[in-house]
Every structure is written in structure tokens, then in C-alpha cells.
Amino acid sequence: MTKTKTPMTPAAAARIQSANAKQNNGKTPKGSFPAKAQSSAAKNLKKGD
């Protein structure tokens, strides 16, 4: 494993959330990994401003 961290991108978060929603009848529960990924991607976008 590498020690470098790759920031979460909106595209990656969307793929994660989409895959999860397909398995859960279109829903993503609060606090789930896909929800956290989406939040992280949004925070990374703000840092880039």
C-alpha cells in the first residue's frame, strides 16, 4: 500500500454513490460510506477555490 493520500473527487464519489444506490433501491443512507465520500469530495472542491 502507498502512503500518499489521493483526494476524493466528485466523479469518484458519484461512482461510489451510484453503485450503492443500485443495490439499495435508489437510496443512500445517512452516514454510509457513499455519503461520506460525497461530503469529502465537496470539501476537497472548496479547498481548491
PQR file with spaces between the fields and no chain letter, atoms N, CA, C, O and H, PARSE charges and radii, in Angstrom:
ATOM       1  N    MET     1       0.831   -1.182    0.000 -0.4000 1.5000
ATOM       2  CA   MET     1       0.000    0.000    0.000 -0.0000 2.0000
ATOM       3  C    MET     1       0.872    1.240    0.000  0.5500 1.7000
ATOM       4  O    MET     1       1.959    1.263    0.578 -0.5500 1.4000
ATOM       5  N    THR     2       0.372    2.261   -0.657 -0.4000 1.5000
ATOM       6  CA   THR     2       1.109    3.516   -0.673 -0.0000 2.0000
ATOM       7  C    THR     2       0.695    4.369    0.507  0.5500 1.7000
ATOM       8  O    THR     2      -0.387    4.204    1.070 -0.5500 1.4000
ATOM       9  H    THR     2      -0.511    2.242   -1.127  0.4000 1.0000
ATOM      10  N    LYS     3       1.570    5.277    0.866 -0.4000 1.5000
ATOM      11  CA   LYS     3       1.272    6.148    1.998 -0.0000 2.0000
ATOM      12  C    LYS     3       0.695    7.484    1.551  0.5500 1.7000
ATOM      13  O    LYS     3       0.232    8.269    2.378 -0.5500 1.4000
ATOM      14  H    LYS     3       2.449    5.411    0.409  0.4000 1.0000
ATOM      15  N    THR     4       0.719    7.745    0.252 -0.4000 1.5000
ATOM      16  CA   THR     4       0.165    9.004   -0.226 -0.0000 2.0000
ATOM      17  C    THR     4      -1.353    8.908   -0.271  0.5500 1.7000
ATOM      18  O    THR     4      -1.916    7.857   -0.577 -0.5500 1.4000
ATOM      19  H    THR     4       1.095    7.107   -0.420  0.4000 1.0000
ATOM      20  N    LYS     5      -1.998   10.016    0.039 -0.4000 1.5000
ATOM      21  CA   LYS     5      -3.453   10.058    0.026 -0.0000 2.0000
ATOM      22  C    LYS     5      -3.919   10.770   -1.241  0.5500 1.7000
ATOM      23  O    LYS     5      -3.427   11.848   -1.574 -0.5500 1.4000
ATOM      24  H    LYS     5      -1.541   10.870    0.288  0.4000 1.0000
ATOM      25  N    THR     6      -4.845   10.175   -1.922 -0.4000 1.5000
ATOM      26  CA   THR     6      -5.441   10.785   -3.095 -0.0000 2.0000
ATOM      27  C    THR     6      -6.765   11.397   -2.663  0.5500 1.7000
ATOM      28  O    THR     6      -7.607   10.706   -2.090 -0.5500 1.4000
ATOM      29  H    THR     6      -5.245    9.299   -1.651  0.4000 1.0000
ATOM      30  N    PRO     7      -6.958   12.685   -2.932 -0.5600 1.5000
ATOM      31  CA   PRO     7      -8.220   13.307   -2.522  0.2800 2.0000
ATOM      32  C    PRO     7      -9.417   12.716   -3.269  0.5500 1.7000
ATOM      33  O    PRO     7      -9.302   12.306   -4.424 -0.5500 1.4000
ATOM      34  N    MET     8     -10.555   12.680   -2.598 -0.4000 1.5000
ATOM      35  CA   MET     8     -11.785   12.182   -3.209 -0.0000 2.0000
ATOM      36  C    MET     8     -12.264   13.208   -4.224  0.5500 1.7000
ATOM      37  O    MET     8     -12.366   14.397   -3.921 -0.5500 1.4000
ATOM      38  H    MET     8     -10.648   13.013   -1.660  0.4000 1.0000
ATOM      39  N    THR     9     -12.552   12.742   -5.419 -0.4000 1.5000
ATOM      40  CA   THR     9     -13.060   13.628   -6.464 -0.0000 2.0000
ATOM      41  C    THR     9     -14.571   13.468   -6.571  0.5500 1.7000
ATOM      42  O    THR     9     -15.115   12.437   -6.174 -0.5500 1.4000
ATOM      43  H    THR     9     -12.469   11.777   -5.665  0.4000 1.0000
ATOM      44  N    PRO    10     -15.255   14.481   -7.104 -0.5600 1.5000
ATOM      45  CA   PRO    10     -16.704   14.350   -7.282  0.2800 2.0000
ATOM      46  C    PRO    10     -17.073   13.168   -8.181  0.5500 1.7000
ATOM      47  O    PRO    10     -18.080   12.502   -7.944 -0.5500 1.4000
ATOM      48  N    ALA    11     -16.267   12.907   -9.202 -0.4000 1.5000
ATOM      49  CA   ALA    11     -16.560   11.787  -10.106 -0.0000 2.0000
ATOM      50  C    ALA    11     -16.454   10.452   -9.378  0.5500 1.7000
ATOM      51  O    ALA    11     -17.290    9.570   -9.569 -0.5500 1.4000
ATOM      52  H    ALA    11     -15.449   13.448   -9.394  0.4000 1.0000
ATOM      53  N    ALA    12     -15.432   10.305   -8.549 -0.4000 1.5000
ATOM      54  CA   ALA    12     -15.256    9.065   -7.800 -0.0000 2.0000
ATOM      55  C    ALA    12     -16.400    8.887   -6.800  0.5500 1.7000
ATOM      56  O    ALA    12     -16.929    7.787   -6.645 -0.5500 1.4000
ATOM      57  H    ALA    12     -14.752   11.022   -8.394  0.4000 1.0000
ATOM      58  N    ALA    13     -16.775    9.969   -6.127 -0.4000 1.5000
ATOM      59  CA   ALA    13     -17.867    9.905   -5.163 -0.0000 2.0000
ATOM      60  C    ALA    13     -19.179    9.534   -5.856  0.5500 1.7000
ATOM      61  O    ALA    13     -19.984    8.777   -5.314 -0.5500 1.4000
ATOM      62  H    ALA    13     -16.344   10.862   -6.253  0.4000 1.0000
ATOM      63  N    ALA    14     -19.385   10.073   -7.057 -0.4000 1.5000
ATOM      64  CA   ALA    14     -20.602    9.760   -7.809 -0.0000 2.0000
ATOM      65  C    ALA    14     -20.652    8.287   -8.195  0.5500 1.7000
ATOM      66  O    ALA    14     -21.713    7.666   -8.136 -0.5500 1.4000
ATOM      67  H    ALA    14     -18.731   10.688   -7.498  0.4000 1.0000
ATOM      68  N    ARG    15     -19.512    7.724   -8.589 -0.4000 1.5000
ATOM      69  CA   ARG    15     -19.474    6.294   -8.931 -0.0000 2.0000
ATOM      70  C    ARG    15     -19.801    5.437   -7.717  0.5500 1.7000
ATOM      71  O    ARG    15     -20.553    4.468   -7.819 -0.5500 1.4000
ATOM      72  H    ARG    15     -18.650    8.228   -8.637  0.4000 1.0000
ATOM      73  N    ILE    16     -19.238    5.794   -6.573 -0.4000 1.5000
ATOM      74  CA   ILE    16     -19.482    5.041   -5.342 -0.0000 2.0000
ATOM      75  C    ILE    16     -20.961    5.116   -4.962  0.5500 1.7000
ATOM      76  O    ILE    16     -21.590    4.106   -4.645 -0.5500 1.4000
ATOM      77  H    ILE    16     -18.627    6.582   -6.490  0.4000 1.0000
ATOM      78  N    GLN    17     -21.500    6.338   -5.000 -0.4000 1.5000
ATOM      79  CA   GLN    17     -22.888    6.526   -4.602 -0.0000 2.0000
ATOM      80  C    GLN    17     -23.840    5.829   -5.574  0.5500 1.7000
ATOM      81  O    GLN    17     -24.842    5.252   -5.152 -0.5500 1.4000
ATOM      82  H    GLN    17     -20.990    7.158   -5.258  0.4000 1.0000
ATOM      83  N    SER    18     -23.537    5.880   -6.859 -0.4000 1.5000
ATOM      84  CA   SER    18     -24.374    5.231   -7.862 -0.0000 2.0000
ATOM      85  C    SER    18     -24.421    3.719   -7.654  0.5500 1.7000
ATOM      86  O    SER    18     -25.489    3.110   -7.694 -0.5500 1.4000
ATOM      87  H    SER    18     -22.724    6.349   -7.201  0.4000 1.0000
ATOM      88  N    ALA    19     -23.268    3.132   -7.436 -0.4000 1.5000
ATOM      89  CA   ALA    19     -23.208    1.681   -7.227 -0.0000 2.0000
ATOM      90  C    ALA    19     -23.991    1.280   -5.979  0.5500 1.7000
ATOM      91  O    ALA    19     -24.677    0.258   -5.971 -0.5500 1.4000
ATOM      92  H    ALA    19     -22.400    3.627   -7.404  0.4000 1.0000
ATOM      93  N    ASN    20     -23.883    2.079   -4.941 -0.4000 1.5000
ATOM      94  CA   ASN    20     -24.603    1.781   -3.705 -0.0000 2.0000
ATOM      95  C    ASN    20     -26.109    1.938   -3.887  0.5500 1.7000
ATOM      96  O    ASN    20     -26.888    1.120   -3.398 -0.5500 1.4000
ATOM      97  H    ASN    20     -23.325    2.909   -4.948  0.4000 1.0000
ATOM      98  N    ALA    21     -26.513    2.983   -4.587 -0.4000 1.5000
ATOM      99  CA   ALA    21     -27.940    3.225   -4.800 -0.0000 2.0000
ATOM     100  C    ALA    21     -28.576    2.103   -5.611  0.5500 1.7000
ATOM     101  O    ALA    21     -29.725    1.736   -5.365 -0.5500 1.4000
ATOM     102  H    ALA    21     -25.880    3.648   -4.984  0.4000 1.0000
ATOM     103  N    LYS    22     -27.842    1.556   -6.570 -0.4000 1.5000
ATOM     104  CA   LYS    22     -28.369    0.453   -7.380 -0.0000 2.0000
ATOM     105  C    LYS    22     -28.661   -0.776   -6.516  0.5500 1.7000
ATOM     106  O    LYS    22     -29.560   -1.559   -6.820 -0.5500 1.4000
ATOM     107  H    LYS    22     -26.909    1.854   -6.770  0.4000 1.0000
ATOM     108  N    GLN    23     -27.899   -0.932   -5.450 -0.4000 1.5000
ATOM     109  CA   GLN    23     -28.092   -2.081   -4.564 -0.0000 2.0000
ATOM     110  C    GLN    23     -29.158   -1.833   -3.495  0.5500 1.7000
ATOM     111  O    GLN    23     -29.661   -2.776   -2.885 -0.5500 1.4000
ATOM     112  H    GLN    23     -27.169   -0.296   -5.203  0.4000 1.0000
ATOM     113  N    ASN    24     -29.500   -0.561   -3.270 -0.4000 1.5000
ATOM     114  CA   ASN    24     -30.416   -0.212   -2.179 -0.0000 2.0000
ATOM     115  C    ASN    24     -31.670    0.512   -2.662  0.5500 1.7000
ATOM     116  O    ASN    24     -32.154    1.435   -2.007 -0.5500 1.4000
ATOM     117  H    ASN    24     -29.091    0.206   -3.765  0.4000 1.0000
ATOM     118  N    ASN    25     -32.187    0.090   -3.803 -0.4000 1.5000
ATOM     119  CA   ASN    25     -33.428    0.675   -4.339 -0.0000 2.0000
ATOM     120  C    ASN    25     -33.369    2.190   -4.479  0.5500 1.7000
ATOM     121  O    ASN    25     -34.351    2.881   -4.208 -0.5500 1.4000
ATOM     122  H    ASN    25     -31.793   -0.660   -4.335  0.4000 1.0000
ATOM     123  N    GLY    26     -32.229    2.702   -4.899 -0.4000 1.5000
ATOM     124  CA   GLY    26     -32.074    4.137   -5.171 -0.0000 2.0000
ATOM     125  C    GLY    26     -31.809    5.002   -3.957  0.5500 1.7000
ATOM     126  O    GLY    26     -31.839    6.229   -4.059 -0.5500 1.4000
ATOM     127  H    GLY    26     -31.431    2.140   -5.119  0.4000 1.0000
ATOM     128  N    LYS    27     -31.553    4.400   -2.825 -0.4000 1.5000
ATOM     129  CA   LYS    27     -31.352    5.179   -1.605 -0.0000 2.0000
ATOM     130  C    LYS    27     -29.923    5.043   -1.089  0.5500 1.7000
ATOM     131  O    LYS    27     -29.282    4.000   -1.224 -0.5500 1.4000
ATOM     132  H    LYS    27     -31.529    3.404   -2.743  0.4000 1.0000
ATOM     133  N    THR    28     -29.448    6.143   -0.489 -0.4000 1.5000
ATOM     134  CA   THR    28     -28.142    6.141    0.159 -0.0000 2.0000
ATOM     135  C    THR    28     -28.358    6.588    1.602  0.5500 1.7000
ATOM     136  O    THR    28     -28.697    7.747    1.839 -0.5500 1.4000
ATOM     137  H    THR    28     -29.968    6.990   -0.380  0.4000 1.0000
ATOM     138  N    PRO    29     -28.170    5.699    2.563 -0.5600 1.5000
ATOM     139  CA   PRO    29     -28.404    6.052    3.962  0.2800 2.0000
ATOM     140  C    PRO    29     -27.439    7.121    4.477  0.5500 1.7000
ATOM     141  O    PRO    29     -26.285    7.186    4.054 -0.5500 1.4000
ATOM     142  N    LYS    30     -27.925    7.951    5.389 -0.4000 1.5000
ATOM     143  CA   LYS    30     -27.059    8.944    6.027 -0.0000 2.0000
ATOM     144  C    LYS    30     -25.951    8.222    6.781  0.5500 1.7000
ATOM     145  O    LYS    30     -26.181    7.174    7.384 -0.5500 1.4000
ATOM     146  H    LYS    30     -28.862    7.898    5.732  0.4000 1.0000
ATOM     147  N    GLY    31     -24.750    8.786    6.744 -0.4000 1.5000
ATOM     148  CA   GLY    31     -23.634    8.216    7.484 -0.0000 2.0000
ATOM     149  C    GLY    31     -22.966    7.034    6.809  0.5500 1.7000
ATOM     150  O    GLY    31     -22.000    6.484    7.338 -0.5500 1.4000
ATOM     151  H    GLY    31     -24.562    9.637    6.254  0.4000 1.0000
ATOM     152  N    SER    32     -23.470    6.630    5.636 -0.4000 1.5000
ATOM     153  CA   SER    32     -22.876    5.499    4.927 -0.0000 2.0000
ATOM     154  C    SER    32     -21.593    5.949    4.234  0.5500 1.7000
ATOM     155  O    SER    32     -21.324    7.145    4.124 -0.5500 1.4000
ATOM     156  H    SER    32     -24.254    7.076    5.206  0.4000 1.0000
ATOM     157  N    PHE    33     -20.808    4.980    3.770 -0.4000 1.5000
ATOM     158  CA   PHE    33     -19.559    5.317    3.087 -0.0000 2.0000
ATOM     159  C    PHE    33     -19.803    6.201    1.860  0.5500 1.7000
ATOM     160  O    PHE    33     -19.069    7.170    1.665 -0.5500 1.4000
ATOM     161  H    PHE    33     -21.027    4.009    3.860  0.4000 1.0000
ATOM     162  N    PRO    34     -20.814    5.901    1.022 -0.5600 1.5000
ATOM     163  CA   PRO    34     -21.043    6.779   -0.126  0.2800 2.0000
ATOM     164  C    PRO    34     -21.389    8.220    0.276  0.5500 1.7000
ATOM     165  O    PRO    34     -20.972    9.166   -0.391 -0.5500 1.4000
ATOM     166  N    ALA    35     -22.142    8.383    1.351 -0.4000 1.5000
ATOM     167  CA   ALA    35     -22.477    9.723    1.823 -0.0000 2.0000
ATOM     168  C    ALA    35     -21.221   10.454    2.301  0.5500 1.7000
ATOM     169  O    ALA    35     -21.051   11.646    2.042 -0.5500 1.4000
ATOM     170  H    ALA    35     -22.481    7.613    1.892  0.4000 1.0000
ATOM     171  N    LYS    36     -20.354    9.738    2.992 -0.4000 1.5000
ATOM     172  CA   LYS    36     -19.103   10.343    3.464 -0.0000 2.0000
ATOM     173  C    LYS    36     -18.180   10.684    2.298  0.5500 1.7000
ATOM     174  O    LYS    36     -17.483   11.697    2.336 -0.5500 1.4000
ATOM     175  H    LYS    36     -20.492    8.770    3.201  0.4000 1.0000
ATOM     176  N    ALA    37     -18.171    9.846    1.267 -0.4000 1.5000
ATOM     177  CA   ALA    37     -17.353   10.105    0.090 -0.0000 2.0000
ATOM     178  C    ALA    37     -17.823   11.381   -0.602  0.5500 1.7000
ATOM     179  O    ALA    37     -17.005   12.196   -1.028 -0.5500 1.4000
ATOM     180  H    ALA    37     -18.738    9.023    1.236  0.4000 1.0000
ATOM     181  N    GLN    38     -19.142   11.556   -0.715 -0.4000 1.5000
ATOM     182  CA   GLN    38     -19.699   12.746   -1.355 -0.0000 2.0000
ATOM     183  C    GLN    38     -19.345   13.991   -0.555  0.5500 1.7000
ATOM     184  O    GLN    38     -19.005   15.023   -1.133 -0.5500 1.4000
ATOM     185  H    GLN    38     -19.807   10.894   -0.369  0.4000 1.0000
ATOM     186  N    SER    39     -19.423   13.903    0.754 -0.4000 1.5000
ATOM     187  CA   SER    39     -19.072   15.027    1.620 -0.0000 2.0000
ATOM     188  C    SER    39     -17.598   15.381    1.483  0.5500 1.7000
ATOM     189  O    SER    39     -17.236   16.555    1.403 -0.5500 1.4000
ATOM     190  H    SER    39     -19.700   13.064    1.223  0.4000 1.0000
ATOM     191  N    SER    40     -16.765   14.372    1.456 -0.4000 1.5000
ATOM     192  CA   SER    40     -15.329   14.585    1.320 -0.0000 2.0000
ATOM     193  C    SER    40     -14.998   15.246   -0.016  0.5500 1.7000
ATOM     194  O    SER    40     -14.151   16.137   -0.076 -0.5500 1.4000
ATOM     195  H    SER    40     -17.059   13.418    1.521  0.4000 1.0000
ATOM     196  N    ALA    41     -15.660   14.815   -1.081 -0.4000 1.5000
ATOM     197  CA   ALA    41     -15.428   15.397   -2.404 -0.0000 2.0000
ATOM     198  C    ALA    41     -15.821   16.865   -2.423  0.5500 1.7000
ATOM     199  O    ALA    41     -15.134   17.691   -3.024 -0.5500 1.4000
ATOM     200  H    ALA    41     -16.349   14.091   -1.032  0.4000 1.0000
ATOM     201  N    ALA    42     -16.927   17.190   -1.765 -0.4000 1.5000
ATOM     202  CA   ALA    42     -17.378   18.579   -1.705 -0.0000 2.0000
ATOM     203  C    ALA    42     -16.366   19.439   -0.934  0.5500 1.7000
ATOM     204  O    ALA    42     -16.083   20.569   -1.331 -0.5500 1.4000
ATOM     205  H    ALA    42     -17.485   16.519   -1.276  0.4000 1.0000
ATOM     206  N    LYS    43     -15.831   18.914    0.148 -0.4000 1.5000
ATOM     207  CA   LYS    43     -14.838   19.648    0.934 -0.0000 2.0000
ATOM     208  C    LYS    43     -13.546   19.849    0.126  0.5500 1.7000
ATOM     209  O    LYS    43     -12.910   20.899    0.213 -0.5500 1.4000
ATOM     210  H    LYS    43     -16.060   17.996    0.470  0.4000 1.0000
ATOM     211  N    ASN    44     -13.173   18.840   -0.651 -0.4000 1.5000
ATOM     212  CA   ASN    44     -11.975   18.966   -1.471 -0.0000 2.0000
ATOM     213  C    ASN    44     -12.153   20.021   -2.562  0.5500 1.7000
ATOM     214  O    ASN    44     -11.194   20.700   -2.926 -0.5500 1.4000
ATOM     215  H    ASN    44     -13.690   17.987   -0.721  0.4000 1.0000
ATOM     216  N    LEU    45     -13.363   20.162   -3.083 -0.4000 1.5000
ATOM     217  CA   LEU    45     -13.632   21.202   -4.075 -0.0000 2.0000
ATOM     218  C    LEU    45     -13.486   22.588   -3.460  0.5500 1.7000
ATOM     219  O    LEU    45     -12.952   23.501   -4.090 -0.5500 1.4000
ATOM     220  H    LEU    45     -14.142   19.609   -2.788  0.4000 1.0000
ATOM     221  N    LYS    46     -13.964   22.743   -2.224 -0.4000 1.5000
ATOM     222  CA   LYS    46     -13.860   24.041   -1.538 -0.0000 2.0000
ATOM     223  C    LYS    46     -12.407   24.414   -1.294  0.5500 1.7000
ATOM     224  O    LYS    46     -12.042   25.587   -1.381 -0.5500 1.4000
ATOM     225  H    LYS    46     -14.398   22.002   -1.712  0.4000 1.0000
ATOM     226  N    LYS    47     -11.572   23.421   -0.987 -0.4000 1.5000
ATOM     227  CA   LYS    47     -10.151   23.684   -0.753 -0.0000 2.0000
ATOM     228  C    LYS    47      -9.462   24.187   -2.010  0.5500 1.7000
ATOM     229  O    LYS    47      -8.495   24.945   -1.935 -0.5500 1.4000
ATOM     230  H    LYS    47     -11.869   22.468   -0.916  0.4000 1.0000
ATOM     231  N    GLY    48      -9.964   23.764   -3.170 -0.4000 1.5000
ATOM     232  CA   GLY    48      -9.355   24.133   -4.436 -0.0000 2.0000
ATOM     233  C    GLY    48      -9.691   25.552   -4.879  0.5500 1.7000
ATOM     234  O    GLY    48      -9.080   26.070   -5.813 -0.5500 1.4000
ATOM     235  H    GLY    48     -10.750   23.149   -3.231  0.4000 1.0000
ATOM     236  N    ASP    49     -10.665   26.190   -4.210 -0.4000 1.5000
ATOM     237  CA   ASP    49     -11.067   27.567   -4.595 -0.0000 2.0000
ATOM     238  C    ASP    49      -9.982   28.574   -4.365  0.5500 1.7000
ATOM     239  O    ASP    49     -10.171   29.759   -4.639 -0.5500 1.4000
ATOM     240  H    ASP    49     -11.162   25.769   -3.450  0.4000 1.0000
